[in-house]
Amino acid sequence: MKAYRAQRFAIDQFKGVRMDHATFIDCDFSATDLSGAEFRGCSFHDVQSGKSCNFNSALLKNTLFDRCDLTRCTFRSAVAPALAIVDCRAQEADFRNARFLPIESDGQLLFASRILRSNLSHANFSGVVLDGCHLQGNRWAGAISIGTSFRDALLNDGVFHPFDWSTADFSHADLRGSVLGDLNPREVMLLEVRLDEEQIASMLLRLGIVSPM
């Protein structure tokens, strides 16, 4: 198992490279090109020292993080078309102003960015546009979403408790199957949001409306 500590990597050192079960401690990936790279079972956070890695302003085109520990890593202003984060730990990760852009060809959406079945507790998504992204099965407890756009995103089977719904745009998002916590429909604009029957019944109760038996 390869281990890297406190290294600053060359701009294309990991472009298109697959890394399995590698350990990165306090490493600097900022402004590097990680296009097509695959990181599987890798750790970018050291529990003992608390130090994590820096991906600020990195190019993450078609980059995959699969079963990785991204706790407290920073992705500020990263450019991330078709980025995939799957089954990862990303508590307190900082994604402020990252750009999760889709890959398009001839006006057709080919690949949207994906964050799936990951722990995003207390992660910071302030100012991030996640429109149309696949974001199913994540834990969002305490995640910061000031000015975040989730328009048309797939947010199924997530856990949003506790979560401040008032700071983000969820227009046209699909929330079916998610635990919505203390979402108050009186305070949040839910323009054409997709909900399942159980969620709708809960919303009606919050509004003081009892559906007939």
Buried (B, 14 or more C-beta within 10 A) or exposed (E): EEEBEEBEBEEEBBBEEEBEEBBBBBBBBBBBBBBBBBBBBBBBBBEEEEBBBBBBBBBBBBBBBBBBBBBBBBBBBBBBBBBBBBBBBBBBBBBBBBBBBBBEEEEEEEBBBBBBBBBBBBBBBBBBBBBBBBBBBBBBBBBBBBBBBBBBBBBBBBBBBEBBBEEBBBBBBBBBBBBBBEBEBEEBEBEEBBBBEEBEBBBEEEEEEEEEE
